[in-house]
Amino acid sequence: MLAMGARAPEFTLPDQDEQNVSLSTLLRHGPLILYFYPADFTPGCTREACSFRDLHKDIQQAGLTVAGVSPQKPESHRAFREKYHLPFTLLSDVDKSVVRMYDVLGPLGFGVRRATYLIDQARYVRAAVLADFRVGQHELFVRRAVALSAGGRRERVT
């Protein structure tokens, strides 16, 4: 994982609509919750995405944006997004180049680790969580990021 305080690498990936989206574009309106997940439609990933969906109004009110990254193609992301009414961007990293840049490639180079970053507008990692099987840790992380952002404080989210 990227260390807290590290500069988040710039990238451009296709979204669920096959439109190229860069990190800079995602950060245009405020800090970003960038999460990496193994696959669309799996039980843990569905639970995680739906928890972020359910928190989305609070996320937006706190001035944050959220985007997910996984190796499925845009068509899969589009179907996943539509089925679960996900109001945020899903990015397709088929060759796992961004997964590698953010150091969340699975053991022995297989899969993607479940990781969530809070990235500020200057592209610095302000907080991160890695919890492969504990989806609830990611929801708690997002709740804390929302609370801190809504309060206008620049504290560490752990």
CNS distance restraints for C-alpha pairs under 8 A (distance, minus, plus):
assign (resid   1 and name CA) (resid 102 and name CA) 6.08 0.50 0.50
assign (resid   1 and name CA) (resid 103 and name CA) 4.67 0.50 0.50
assign (resid   1 and name CA) (resid 104 and name CA) 5.83 0.50 0.50
assign (resid   1 and name CA) (resid 115 and name CA) 7.99 0.50 0.50
assign (resid   1 and name CA) (resid 130 and name CA) 7.69 0.50 0.50
assign (resid   2 and name CA) (resid   6 and name CA) 6.39 0.50 0.50
assign (resid   2 and name CA) (resid   8 and name CA) 7.72 0.50 0.50
assign (resid   2 and name CA) (resid 102 and name CA) 5.90 0.50 0.50
assign (resid   2 and name CA) (resid 103 and name CA) 6.36 0.50 0.50
assign (resid   2 and name CA) (resid 125 and name CA) 7.58 0.50 0.50
assign (resid   3 and name CA) (resid 125 and name CA) 7.20 0.50 0.50
assign (resid   3 and name CA) (resid 128 and name CA) 7.95 0.50 0.50
assign (resid   4 and name CA) (resid 124 and name CA) 7.83 0.50 0.50
assign (resid   4 and name CA) (resid 125 and name CA) 5.20 0.50 0.50
assign (resid   4 and name CA) (resid 126 and name CA) 5.63 0.50 0.50
assign (resid   4 and name CA) (resid 127 and name CA) 5.69 0.50 0.50
assign (resid   4 and name CA) (resid 128 and name CA) 6.97 0.50 0.50
assign (resid   5 and name CA) (resid 124 and name CA) 5.65 0.50 0.50
assign (resid   5 and name CA) (resid 125 and name CA) 5.11 0.50 0.50
assign (resid   5 and name CA) (resid 126 and name CA) 5.94 0.50 0.50
assign (resid   6 and name CA) (resid 124 and name CA) 5.65 0.50 0.50
assign (resid   6 and name CA) (resid 125 and name CA) 5.55 0.50 0.50
assign (resid   7 and name CA) (resid 123 and name CA) 5.60 0.50 0.50
assign (resid   7 and name CA) (resid 124 and name CA) 4.47 0.50 0.50
assign (resid   7 and name CA) (resid 125 and name CA) 6.21 0.50 0.50
assign (resid   8 and name CA) (resid 102 and name CA) 7.61 0.50 0.50
assign (resid   8 and name CA) (resid 119 and name CA) 7.16 0.50 0.50
assign (resid   8 and name CA) (resid 123 and name CA) 5.18 0.50 0.50
assign (resid   8 and name CA) (resid 124 and name CA) 5.58 0.50 0.50
assign (resid   8 and name CA) (resid 125 and name CA) 6.10 0.50 0.50
assign (resid   9 and name CA) (resid 101 and name CA) 6.73 0.50 0.50
assign (resid   9 and name CA) (resid 102 and name CA) 7.37 0.50 0.50
assign (resid   9 and name CA) (resid 123 and name CA) 7.67 0.50 0.50
assign (resid  10 and name CA) (resid  22 and name CA) 7.04 0.50 0.50
assign (resid  10 and name CA) (resid  23 and name CA) 5.57 0.50 0.50
assign (resid  10 and name CA) (resid  24 and name CA) 7.05 0.50 0.50
assign (resid  11 and name CA) (resid  22 and name CA) 5.38 0.50 0.50
assign (resid  11 and name CA) (resid  23 and name CA) 5.66 0.50 0.50
assign (resid  11 and name CA) (resid  98 and name CA) 6.90 0.50 0.50
assign (resid  12 and name CA) (resid  20 and name CA) 6.12 0.50 0.50
assign (resid  12 and name CA) (resid  21 and name CA) 5.28 0.50 0.50
assign (resid  12 and name CA) (resid  22 and name CA) 4.03 0.50 0.50
assign (resid  12 and name CA) (resid  23 and name CA) 6.61 0.50 0.50
assign (resid  13 and name CA) (resid  20 and name CA) 5.32 0.50 0.50
assign (resid  13 and name CA) (resid  21 and name CA) 5.48 0.50 0.50
assign (resid  13 and name CA) (resid  22 and name CA) 6.47 0.50 0.50
assign (resid  13 and name CA) (resid  91 and name CA) 6.00 0.50 0.50
assign (resid  13 and name CA) (resid  92 and name CA) 6.13 0.50 0.50
assign (resid  13 and name CA) (resid  93 and name CA) 6.52 0.50 0.50
assign (resid  14 and name CA) (resid  18 and name CA) 4.89 0.50 0.50
assign (resid  14 and name CA) (resid  19 and name CA) 5.09 0.50 0.50
assign (resid  14 and name CA) (resid  20 and name CA) 4.27 0.50 0.50
assign (resid  14 and name CA) (resid  21 and name CA) 5.99 0.50 0.50
assign (resid  14 and name CA) (resid  74 and name CA) 6.96 0.50 0.50
assign (resid  14 and name CA) (resid  91 and name CA) 5.74 0.50 0.50
assign (resid  14 and name CA) (resid  92 and name CA) 5.59 0.50 0.50
assign (resid  14 and name CA) (resid  93 and name CA) 7.80 0.50 0.50
assign (resid  15 and name CA) (resid  19 and name CA) 5.42 0.50 0.50
assign (resid  15 and name CA) (resid  20 and name CA) 6.27 0.50 0.50
assign (resid  15 and name CA) (resid  21 and name CA) 6.51 0.50 0.50
assign (resid  15 and name CA) (resid  74 and name CA) 6.06 0.50 0.50
assign (resid  15 and name CA) (resid  77 and name CA) 7.84 0.50 0.50
assign (resid  15 and name CA) (resid  89 and name CA) 6.48 0.50 0.50
assign (resid  15 and name CA) (resid  90 and name CA) 5.53 0.50 0.50
assign (resid  15 and name CA) (resid  91 and name CA) 4.34 0.50 0.50
assign (resid  15 and name CA) (resid  92 and name CA) 5.95 0.50 0.50
assign (resid  16 and name CA) (resid  73 and name CA) 7.89 0.50 0.50
assign (resid  16 and name CA) (resid  74 and name CA) 4.32 0.50 0.50
assign (resid  16 and name CA) (resid  75 and name CA) 6.37 0.50 0.50
assign (resid  16 and name CA) (resid  76 and name CA) 7.67 0.50 0.50
assign (resid  16 and name CA) (resid  77 and name CA) 5.10 0.50 0.50
assign (resid  16 and name CA) (resid  78 and name CA) 4.72 0.50 0.50
assign (resid  16 and name CA) (resid  81 and name CA) 7.99 0.50 0.50
assign (resid  16 and name CA) (resid  89 and name CA) 7.06 0.50 0.50
assign (resid  16 and name CA) (resid  90 and name CA) 5.75 0.50 0.50
assign (resid  16 and name CA) (resid  91 and name CA) 6.38 0.50 0.50
assign (resid  16 and name CA) (resid  92 and name CA) 7.23 0.50 0.50
assign (resid  17 and name CA) (resid  74 and name CA) 6.40 0.50 0.50
assign (resid  17 and name CA) (resid  75 and name CA) 7.69 0.50 0.50
assign (resid  17 and name CA) (resid  78 and name CA) 6.75 0.50 0.50
assign (resid  18 and name CA) (resid  74 and name CA) 5.96 0.50 0.50
assign (resid  21 and name CA) (resid  25 and name CA) 6.42 0.50 0.50
assign (resid  21 and name CA) (resid  26 and name CA) 7.31 0.50 0.50
assign (resid  21 and name CA) (resid  91 and name CA) 7.92 0.50 0.50
assign (resid  22 and name CA) (resid  26 and name CA) 6.44 0.50 0.50
assign (resid  23 and name CA) (resid  27 and name CA) 6.25 0.50 0.50
assign (resid  24 and name CA) (resid  28 and name CA) 6.22 0.50 0.50
assign (resid  26 and name CA) (resid  32 and name CA) 6.92 0.50 0.50
assign (resid  26 and name CA) (resid  65 and name CA) 7.22 0.50 0.50
assign (resid  26 and name CA) (resid  67 and name CA) 7.97 0.50 0.50
assign (resid  27 and name CA) (resid  31 and name CA) 5.77 0.50 0.50
assign (resid  27 and name CA) (resid  32 and name CA) 6.03 0.50 0.50
assign (resid  27 and name CA) (resid  65 and name CA) 7.64 0.50 0.50
assign (resid  27 and name CA) (resid 120 and name CA) 7.47 0.50 0.50
assign (resid  27 and name CA) (resid 121 and name CA) 5.42 0.50 0.50
assign (resid  27 and name CA) (resid 123 and name CA) 7.96 0.50 0.50
assign (resid  28 and name CA) (resid 121 and name CA) 7.23 0.50 0.50
assign (resid  29 and name CA) (resid  63 and name CA) 7.54 0.50 0.50
assign (resid  29 and name CA) (resid  64 and name CA) 7.77 0.50 0.50
assign (resid  29 and name CA) (resid  65 and name CA) 7.65 0.50 0.50
assign (resid  30 and name CA) (resid  63 and name CA) 5.92 0.50 0.50
assign (resid  30 and name CA) (resid  64 and name CA) 5.63 0.50 0.50
assign (resid  30 and name CA) (resid  65 and name CA) 6.80 0.50 0.50
assign (resid  30 and name CA) (resid 120 and name CA) 7.13 0.50 0.50
assign (resid  30 and name CA) (resid 121 and name CA) 5.89 0.50 0.50
assign (resid  31 and name CA) (resid  63 and name CA) 7.16 0.50 0.50
assign (resid  31 and name CA) (resid  64 and name CA) 5.16 0.50 0.50
assign (resid  31 and name CA) (resid  65 and name CA) 6.41 0.50 0.50
assign (resid  31 and name CA) (resid 118 and name CA) 7.04 0.50 0.50
assign (resid  31 and name CA) (resid 119 and name CA) 5.61 0.50 0.50
assign (resid  31 and name CA) (resid 120 and name CA) 4.38 0.50 0.50
assign (resid  31 and name CA) (resid 121 and name CA) 5.28 0.50 0.50
assign (resid  32 and name CA) (resid  64 and name CA) 5.60 0.50 0.50
assign (resid  32 and name CA) (resid  65 and name CA) 4.79 0.50 0.50
assign (resid  32 and name CA) (resid  66 and name CA) 5.64 0.50 0.50
assign (resid  32 and name CA) (resid  67 and name CA) 7.53 0.50 0.50
assign (resid  32 and name CA) (resid 117 and name CA) 7.85 0.50 0.50
assign (resid  32 and name CA) (resid 118 and name CA) 5.72 0.50 0.50
assign (resid  32 and name CA) (resid 119 and name CA) 5.14 0.50 0.50
assign (resid  32 and name CA) (resid 120 and name CA) 6.45 0.50 0.50
assign (resid  32 and name CA) (resid 121 and name CA) 7.71 0.50 0.50
assign (resid  33 and name CA) (resid  64 and name CA) 7.00 0.50 0.50
assign (resid  33 and name CA) (resid  65 and name CA) 6.05 0.50 0.50
assign (resid  33 and name CA) (resid  66 and name CA) 4.61 0.50 0.50
assign (resid  33 and name CA) (resid  67 and name CA) 6.47 0.50 0.50
assign (resid  33 and name CA) (resid 116 and name CA) 6.80 0.50 0.50
assign (resid  33 and name CA) (resid 117 and name CA) 5.65 0.50 0.50
assign (resid  33 and name CA) (resid 118 and name CA) 4.71 0.50 0.50
assign (resid  33 and name CA) (resid 119 and name CA) 6.46 0.50 0.50
assign (resid  33 and name CA) (resid 142 and name CA) 7.57 0.50 0.50
assign (resid  34 and name CA) (resid  66 and name CA) 5.88 0.50 0.50
assign (resid  34 and name CA) (resid  67 and name CA) 5.15 0.50 0.50
assign (resid  34 and name CA) (resid  68 and name CA) 5.91 0.50 0.50
assign (resid  34 and name CA) (resid  69 and name CA) 7.55 0.50 0.50
assign (resid  34 and name CA) (resid 116 and name CA) 5.72 0.50 0.50
assign (resid  34 and name CA) (resid 117 and name CA) 5.18 0.50 0.50
assign (resid  34 and name CA) (resid 118 and name CA) 6.47 0.50 0.50
assign (resid  34 and name CA) (resid 119 and name CA) 7.36 0.50 0.50
assign (resid  35 and name CA) (resid  66 and name CA) 7.74 0.50 0.50
assign (resid  35 and name CA) (resid  67 and name CA) 6.39 0.50 0.50
assign (resid  35 and name CA) (resid  68 and name CA) 4.82 0.50 0.50
assign (resid  35 and name CA) (resid  69 and name CA) 6.18 0.50 0.50
assign (resid  35 and name CA) (resid 114 and name CA) 7.42 0.50 0.50
assign (resid  35 and name CA) (resid 115 and name CA) 5.69 0.50 0.50
assign (resid  35 and name CA) (resid 116 and name CA) 4.14 0.50 0.50
assign (resid  35 and name CA) (resid 117 and name CA) 6.17 0.50 0.50
assign (resid  36 and name CA) (resid  68 and name CA) 5.73 0.50 0.50
assign (resid  36 and name CA) (resid  69 and name CA) 4.76 0.50 0.50
assign (resid  36 and name CA) (resid  70 and name CA) 5.93 0.50 0.50
assign (resid  36 and name CA) (resid  99 and name CA) 7.59 0.50 0.50
assign (resid  36 and name CA) (resid 104 and name CA) 7.67 0.50 0.50
assign (resid  36 and name CA) (resid 112 and name CA) 7.18 0.50 0.50
assign (resid  36 and name CA) (resid 113 and name CA) 6.91 0.50 0.50
assign (resid  36 and name CA) (resid 114 and name CA) 5.46 0.50 0.50
assign (resid  36 and name CA) (resid 115 and name CA) 5.22 0.50 0.50
assign (resid  36 and name CA) (resid 116 and name CA) 6.27 0.50 0.50
assign (resid  37 and name CA) (resid  45 and name CA) 6.35 0.50 0.50
assign (resid  37 and name CA) (resid  68 and name CA) 7.15 0.50 0.50
assign (resid  37 and name CA) (resid  69 and name CA) 6.32 0.50 0.50
assign (resid  37 and name CA) (resid  70 and name CA) 5.40 0.50 0.50
assign (resid  37 and name CA) (resid 112 and name CA) 6.20 0.50 0.50
assign (resid  37 and name CA) (resid 113 and name CA) 6.38 0.50 0.50
assign (resid  37 and name CA) (resid 114 and name CA) 4.82 0.50 0.50
assign (resid  37 and name CA) (resid 115 and name CA) 6.95 0.50 0.50
assign (resid  38 and name CA) (resid  45 and name CA) 7.05 0.50 0.50
assign (resid  38 and name CA) (resid  70 and name CA) 5.83 0.50 0.50
assign (resid  38 and name CA) (resid  71 and name CA) 7.30 0.50 0.50
assign (resid  38 and name CA) (resid 111 and name CA) 6.17 0.50 0.50
assign (resid  38 and name CA) (resid 112 and name CA) 4.79 0.50 0.50
assign (resid  38 and name CA) (resid 113 and name CA) 6.46 0.50 0.50
assign (resid  38 and name CA) (resid 114 and name CA) 6.67 0.50 0.50
assign (resid  39 and name CA) (resid  45 and name CA) 6.48 0.50 0.50
assign (resid  39 and name CA) (resid  70 and name CA) 6.12 0.50 0.50
assign (resid  39 and name CA) (resid  71 and name CA) 7.03 0.50 0.50
assign (resid  39 and name CA) (resid  72 and name CA) 6.66 0.50 0.50
assign (resid  40 and name CA) (resid  45 and name CA) 6.40 0.50 0.50
assign (resid  40 and name CA) (resid  46 and name CA) 6.91 0.50 0.50
assign (resid  40 and name CA) (resid  70 and name CA) 7.80 0.50 0.50
assign (resid  40 and name CA) (resid  72 and name CA) 7.14 0.50 0.50
assign (resid  40 and name CA) (resid  76 and name CA) 6.94 0.50 0.50
assign (resid  40 and name CA) (resid  77 and name CA) 6.73 0.50 0.50
assign (resid  40 and name CA) (resid  80 and name CA) 6.16 0.50 0.50
assign (resid  41 and name CA) (resid  45 and name CA) 6.67 0.50 0.50
assign (resid  41 and name CA) (resid  46 and name CA) 5.65 0.50 0.50
assign (resid  41 and name CA) (resid  80 and name CA) 6.49 0.50 0.50
assign (resid  42 and name CA) (resid  46 and name CA) 5.85 0.50 0.50
assign (resid  43 and name CA) (resid  47 and name CA) 6.15 0.50 0.50
assign (resid  44 and name CA) (resid  48 and name CA) 6.17 0.50 0.50
assign (resid  44 and name CA) (resid 133 and name CA) 7.54 0.50 0.50
assign (resid  44 and name CA) (resid 135 and name CA) 6.59 0.50 0.50
assign (resid  45 and name CA) (resid  49 and name CA) 6.06 0.50 0.50
assign (resid  45 and name CA) (resid 135 and name CA) 7.99 0.50 0.50
assign (resid  46 and name CA) (resid  50 and name CA) 6.01 0.50 0.50
assign (resid  47 and name CA) (resid  51 and name CA) 6.14 0.50 0.50
assign (resid  47 and name CA) (resid 135 and name CA) 7.44 0.50 0.50
assign (resid  48 and name CA) (resid  52 and name CA) 6.38 0.50 0.50
assign (resid  48 and name CA) (resid 135 and name CA) 5.90 0.50 0.50
assign (resid  48 and name CA) (resid 136 and name CA) 7.68 0.50 0.50
assign (resid  48 and name CA) (resid 138 and name CA) 7.44 0.50 0.50
assign (resid  48 and name CA) (resid 139 and name CA) 7.15 0.50 0.50
assign (resid  49 and name CA) (resid  53 and name CA) 6.13 0.50 0.50
assign (resid  49 and name CA) (resid  86 and name CA) 7.26 0.50 0.50
assign (resid  50 and name CA) (resid  54 and name CA) 6.07 0.50 0.50
assign (resid  50 and name CA) (resid  84 and name CA) 6.94 0.50 0.50
assign (resid  50 and name CA) (resid  86 and name CA) 7.12 0.50 0.50
assign (resid  51 and name CA) (resid  55 and name CA) 6.30 0.50 0.50
assign (resid  51 and name CA) (resid 139 and name CA) 6.47 0.50 0.50
assign (resid  52 and name CA) (resid  56 and name CA) 5.87 0.50 0.50
assign (resid  52 and name CA) (resid 139 and name CA) 6.94 0.50 0.50
assign (resid  52 and name CA) (resid 142 and name CA) 7.80 0.50 0.50
assign (resid  53 and name CA) (resid  85 and name CA) 7.69 0.50 0.50
assign (resid  53 and name CA) (resid  86 and name CA) 5.57 0.50 0.50
assign (resid  53 and name CA) (resid  87 and name CA) 6.47 0.50 0.50
assign (resid  53 and name CA) (resid  88 and name CA) 7.73 0.50 0.50
assign (resid  55 and name CA) (resid  59 and name CA) 6.12 0.50 0.50
assign (resid  55 and name CA) (resid 143 and name CA) 7.84 0.50 0.50
assign (resid  56 and name CA) (resid  60 and name CA) 6.11 0.50 0.50
assign (resid  56 and name CA) (resid  87 and name CA) 7.43 0.50 0.50
assign (resid  57 and name CA) (resid  61 and name CA) 6.16 0.50 0.50
assign (resid  58 and name CA) (resid  62 and name CA) 6.16 0.50 0.50
assign (resid  58 and name CA) (resid 146 and name CA) 6.80 0.50 0.50
assign (resid  59 and name CA) (resid  63 and name CA) 6.66 0.50 0.50
assign (resid  59 and name CA) (resid  64 and name CA) 5.40 0.50 0.50
assign (resid  59 and name CA) (resid  65 and name CA) 6.76 0.50 0.50
assign (resid  59 and name CA) (resid  66 and name CA) 7.78 0.50 0.50
assign (resid  59 and name CA) (resid 146 and name CA) 5.71 0.50 0.50
assign (resid  60 and name CA) (resid  64 and name CA) 5.32 0.50 0.50
assign (resid  60 and name CA) (resid  65 and name CA) 6.36 0.50 0.50
assign (resid  61 and name CA) (resid 150 and name CA) 7.27 0.50 0.50
assign (resid  62 and name CA) (resid 146 and name CA) 5.64 0.50 0.50
assign (resid  62 and name CA) (resid 147 and name CA) 7.56 0.50 0.50
assign (resid  62 and name CA) (resid 149 and name CA) 5.36 0.50 0.50
assign (resid  62 and name CA) (resid 150 and name CA) 4.39 0.50 0.50
assign (resid  63 and name CA) (resid 149 and name CA) 7.04 0.50 0.50
assign (resid  63 and name CA) (resid 150 and name CA) 7.43 0.50 0.50
assign (resid  64 and name CA) (resid 146 and name CA) 7.52 0.50 0.50
assign (resid  64 and name CA) (resid 149 and name CA) 7.65 0.50 0.50
assign (resid  65 and name CA) (resid  88 and name CA) 7.96 0.50 0.50
assign (resid  66 and name CA) (resid  88 and name CA) 6.13 0.50 0.50
assign (resid  66 and name CA) (resid  89 and name CA) 7.14 0.50 0.50
assign (resid  67 and name CA) (resid  88 and name CA) 5.89 0.50 0.50
assign (resid  67 and name CA) (resid  89 and name CA) 4.87 0.50 0.50
assign (resid  67 and name CA) (resid  90 and name CA) 5.71 0.50 0.50
assign (resid  67 and name CA) (resid  91 and name CA) 7.27 0.50 0.50
assign (resid  68 and name CA) (resid  88 and name CA) 7.88 0.50 0.50
assign (resid  68 and name CA) (resid  89 and name CA) 6.42 0.50 0.50
assign (resid  68 and name CA) (resid  90 and name CA) 4.72 0.50 0.50
assign (resid  68 and name CA) (resid  91 and name CA) 6.00 0.50 0.50
assign (resid  69 and name CA) (resid  90 and name CA) 5.87 0.50 0.50
assign (resid  69 and name CA) (resid  91 and name CA) 4.75 0.50 0.50
assign (resid  69 and name CA) (resid  92 and name CA) 6.16 0.50 0.50
assign (resid  69 and name CA) (resid  93 and name CA) 6.61 0.50 0.50
assign (resid  70 and name CA) (resid  90 and name CA) 7.80 0.50 0.50
assign (resid  70 and name CA) (resid  91 and name CA) 6.61 0.50 0.50
assign (resid  70 and name CA) (resid  92 and name CA) 5.78 0.50 0.50
assign (resid  70 and name CA) (resid  93 and name CA) 5.70 0.50 0.50
assign (resid  70 and name CA) (resid  94 and name CA) 7.49 0.50 0.50
assign (resid  70 and name CA) (resid  96 and name CA) 7.91 0.50 0.50
assign (resid  70 and name CA) (resid  99 and name CA) 7.93 0.50 0.50
assign (resid  70 and name CA) (resid 112 and name CA) 7.35 0.50 0.50
assign (resid  71 and name CA) (resid  92 and name CA) 5.53 0.50 0.50
assign (resid  71 and name CA) (resid  93 and name CA) 4.46 0.50 0.50
assign (resid  71 and name CA) (resid  94 and name CA) 4.21 0.50 0.50
assign (resid  71 and name CA) (resid  95 and name CA) 6.91 0.50 0.50
assign (resid  71 and name CA) (resid  96 and name CA) 6.18 0.50 0.50
assign (resid  72 and name CA) (resid  76 and name CA) 6.12 0.50 0.50
assign (resid  72 and name CA) (resid  77 and name CA) 6.82 0.50 0.50
assign (resid  72 and name CA) (resid  92 and name CA) 5.72 0.50 0.50
assign (resid  72 and name CA) (resid  93 and name CA) 6.85 0.50 0.50
assign (resid  72 and name CA) (resid  94 and name CA) 5.83 0.50 0.50
assign (resid  73 and name CA) (resid  77 and name CA) 6.58 0.50 0.50
assign (resid  73 and name CA) (resid  92 and name CA) 5.49 0.50 0.50
assign (resid  73 and name CA) (resid  93 and name CA) 7.63 0.50 0.50
assign (resid  73 and name CA) (resid  94 and name CA) 6.37 0.50 0.50
assign (resid  74 and name CA) (resid  78 and name CA) 6.04 0.50 0.50
assign (resid  74 and name CA) (resid  91 and name CA) 7.29 0.50 0.50
assign (resid  74 and name CA) (resid  92 and name CA) 5.71 0.50 0.50
assign (resid  75 and name CA) (resid  79 and name CA) 6.28 0.50 0.50
assign (resid  76 and name CA) (resid  80 and name CA) 6.08 0.50 0.50
assign (resid  77 and name CA) (resid  81 and name CA) 5.89 0.50 0.50
assign (resid  77 and name CA) (resid  90 and name CA) 6.14 0.50 0.50
assign (resid  77 and name CA) (resid  91 and name CA) 7.59 0.50 0.50
assign (resid  77 and name CA) (resid  92 and name CA) 7.50 0.50 0.50
assign (resid  78 and name CA) (resid  82 and name CA) 6.08 0.50 0.50
assign (resid  79 and name CA) (resid  83 and name CA) 5.99 0.50 0.50
assign (resid  80 and name CA) (resid  84 and name CA) 6.25 0.50 0.50
assign (resid  80 and name CA) (resid  86 and name CA) 7.93 0.50 0.50
assign (resid  81 and name CA) (resid  85 and name CA) 5.55 0.50 0.50
assign (resid  81 and name CA) (resid  86 and name CA) 4.79 0.50 0.50
assign (resid  81 and name CA) (resid  87 and name CA) 7.53 0.50 0.50
assign (resid  81 and name CA) (resid  90 and name CA) 7.78 0.50 0.50
assign (resid  82 and name CA) (resid  86 and name CA) 6.70 0.50 0.50
assign (resid  93 and name CA) (resid  97 and name CA) 6.68 0.50 0.50
assign (resid  93 and name CA) (resid  98 and name CA) 6.55 0.50 0.50
assign (resid  93 and name CA) (resid  99 and name CA) 7.32 0.50 0.50
assign (resid  96 and name CA) (resid 100 and name CA) 6.14 0.50 0.50
assign (resid  96 and name CA) (resid 105 and name CA) 7.79 0.50 0.50
assign (resid  97 and name CA) (resid 101 and name CA) 6.32 0.50 0.50
assign (resid  98 and name CA) (resid 102 and name CA) 6.13 0.50 0.50
assign (resid  99 and name CA) (resid 103 and name CA) 6.11 0.50 0.50
assign (resid  99 and name CA) (resid 104 and name CA) 5.42 0.50 0.50
assign (resid  99 and name CA) (resid 105 and name CA) 5.77 0.50 0.50
assign (resid  99 and name CA) (resid 112 and name CA) 7.08 0.50 0.50
assign (resid 100 and name CA) (resid 104 and name CA) 6.18 0.50 0.50
assign (resid 100 and name CA) (resid 105 and name CA) 5.76 0.50 0.50
assign (resid 104 and name CA) (resid 112 and name CA) 5.95 0.50 0.50
assign (resid 104 and name CA) (resid 113 and name CA) 5.14 0.50 0.50
assign (resid 104 and name CA) (resid 114 and name CA) 7.52 0.50 0.50
assign (resid 104 and name CA) (resid 115 and name CA) 6.96 0.50 0.50
assign (resid 105 and name CA) (resid 109 and name CA) 5.82 0.50 0.50
assign (resid 105 and name CA) (resid 110 and name CA) 6.72 0.50 0.50
assign (resid 105 and name CA) (resid 111 and name CA) 6.23 0.50 0.50
assign (resid 105 and name CA) (resid 112 and name CA) 4.82 0.50 0.50
assign (resid 105 and name CA) (resid 113 and name CA) 5.92 0.50 0.50
assign (resid 106 and name CA) (resid 110 and name CA) 4.92 0.50 0.50
assign (resid 106 and name CA) (resid 111 and name CA) 4.76 0.50 0.50
assign (resid 106 and name CA) (resid 112 and name CA) 4.78 0.50 0.50
assign (resid 106 and name CA) (resid 113 and name CA) 5.27 0.50 0.50
assign (resid 107 and name CA) (resid 111 and name CA) 7.50 0.50 0.50
assign (resid 113 and name CA) (resid 130 and name CA) 7.49 0.50 0.50
assign (resid 113 and name CA) (resid 131 and name CA) 7.86 0.50 0.50
assign (resid 113 and name CA) (resid 132 and name CA) 5.73 0.50 0.50
assign (resid 114 and name CA) (resid 130 and name CA) 6.09 0.50 0.50
assign (resid 114 and name CA) (resid 131 and name CA) 5.93 0.50 0.50
assign (resid 114 and name CA) (resid 132 and name CA) 4.68 0.50 0.50
assign (resid 114 and name CA) (resid 133 and name CA) 7.62 0.50 0.50
assign (resid 115 and name CA) (resid 128 and name CA) 7.26 0.50 0.50
assign (resid 115 and name CA) (resid 129 and name CA) 5.67 0.50 0.50
assign (resid 115 and name CA) (resid 130 and name CA) 4.46 0.50 0.50
assign (resid 115 and name CA) (resid 131 and name CA) 6.45 0.50 0.50
assign (resid 115 and name CA) (resid 132 and name CA) 7.26 0.50 0.50
assign (resid 115 and name CA) (resid 138 and name CA) 7.73 0.50 0.50
assign (resid 116 and name CA) (resid 128 and name CA) 5.56 0.50 0.50
assign (resid 116 and name CA) (resid 129 and name CA) 5.35 0.50 0.50
assign (resid 116 and name CA) (resid 130 and name CA) 6.66 0.50 0.50
assign (resid 116 and name CA) (resid 138 and name CA) 6.62 0.50 0.50
assign (resid 117 and name CA) (resid 125 and name CA) 6.65 0.50 0.50
assign (resid 117 and name CA) (resid 126 and name CA) 7.60 0.50 0.50
assign (resid 117 and name CA) (resid 127 and name CA) 5.87 0.50 0.50
assign (resid 117 and name CA) (resid 128 and name CA) 4.34 0.50 0.50
assign (resid 117 and name CA) (resid 129 and name CA) 6.65 0.50 0.50
assign (resid 118 and name CA) (resid 125 and name CA) 5.89 0.50 0.50
assign (resid 118 and name CA) (resid 126 and name CA) 5.51 0.50 0.50
assign (resid 118 and name CA) (resid 127 and name CA) 5.16 0.50 0.50
assign (resid 118 and name CA) (resid 128 and name CA) 6.16 0.50 0.50
assign (resid 118 and name CA) (resid 145 and name CA) 7.46 0.50 0.50
assign (resid 119 and name CA) (resid 123 and name CA) 5.73 0.50 0.50
assign (resid 119 and name CA) (resid 124 and name CA) 5.46 0.50 0.50
assign (resid 119 and name CA) (resid 125 and name CA) 4.58 0.50 0.50
assign (resid 119 and name CA) (resid 126 and name CA) 5.69 0.50 0.50
assign (resid 119 and name CA) (resid 127 and name CA) 7.38 0.50 0.50
assign (resid 120 and name CA) (resid 124 and name CA) 5.47 0.50 0.50
assign (resid 120 and name CA) (resid 125 and name CA) 6.60 0.50 0.50
assign (resid 120 and name CA) (resid 126 and name CA) 6.60 0.50 0.50
assign (resid 126 and name CA) (resid 156 and name CA) 6.65 0.50 0.50
assign (resid 126 and name CA) (resid 157 and name CA) 7.46 0.50 0.50
assign (resid 127 and name CA) (resid 156 and name CA) 6.34 0.50 0.50
assign (resid 127 and name CA) (resid 157 and name CA) 5.42 0.50 0.50
assign (resid 127 and name CA) (resid 158 and name CA) 6.60 0.50 0.50
assign (resid 128 and name CA) (resid 157 and name CA) 7.65 0.50 0.50
assign (resid 128 and name CA) (resid 158 and name CA) 7.22 0.50 0.50
assign (resid 129 and name CA) (resid 137 and name CA) 7.60 0.50 0.50
assign (resid 129 and name CA) (resid 138 and name CA) 6.84 0.50 0.50
assign (resid 129 and name CA) (resid 141 and name CA) 7.12 0.50 0.50
assign (resid 129 and name CA) (resid 158 and name CA) 7.38 0.50 0.50
assign (resid 131 and name CA) (resid 135 and name CA) 6.89 0.50 0.50
assign (resid 131 and name CA) (resid 137 and name CA) 6.61 0.50 0.50
assign (resid 131 and name CA) (resid 138 and name CA) 7.34 0.50 0.50
assign (resid 134 and name CA) (resid 138 and name CA) 7.55 0.50 0.50
assign (resid 135 and name CA) (resid 139 and name CA) 6.83 0.50 0.50
assign (resid 136 and name CA) (resid 140 and name CA) 6.17 0.50 0.50
assign (resid 137 and name CA) (resid 141 and name CA) 6.09 0.50 0.50
assign (resid 138 and name CA) (resid 142 and name CA) 6.24 0.50 0.50
assign (resid 139 and name CA) (resid 143 and name CA) 6.19 0.50 0.50
assign (resid 140 and name CA) (resid 144 and name CA) 6.23 0.50 0.50
assign (resid 141 and name CA) (resid 145 and name CA) 6.22 0.50 0.50
assign (resid 141 and name CA) (resid 157 and name CA) 7.03 0.50 0.50
assign (resid 141 and name CA) (resid 158 and name CA) 6.91 0.50 0.50
assign (resid 142 and name CA) (resid 146 and name CA) 6.09 0.50 0.50
assign (resid 143 and name CA) (resid 147 and name CA) 6.17 0.50 0.50
assign (resid 144 and name CA) (resid 148 and name CA) 6.10 0.50 0.50
assign (resid 144 and name CA) (resid 157 and name CA) 6.31 0.50 0.50
assign (resid 145 and name CA) (resid 149 and name CA) 6.00 0.50 0.50
assign (resid 145 and name CA) (resid 157 and name CA) 6.17 0.50 0.50
assign (resid 146 and name CA) (resid 150 and name CA) 5.81 0.50 0.50
assign (resid 147 and name CA) (resid 151 and name CA) 6.10 0.50 0.50
assign (resid 148 and name CA) (resid 152 and name CA) 6.30 0.50 0.50
assign (resid 148 and name CA) (resid 153 and name CA) 5.50 0.50 0.50
assign (resid 148 and name CA) (resid 154 and name CA) 7.00 0.50 0.50
assign (resid 148 and name CA) (resid 155 and name CA) 6.91 0.50 0.50
assign (resid 148 and name CA) (resid 157 and name CA) 7.78 0.50 0.50
assign (resid 149 and name CA) (resid 153 and name CA) 6.14 0.50 0.50
assign (resid 149 and name CA) (resid 154 and name CA) 7.36 0.50 0.50
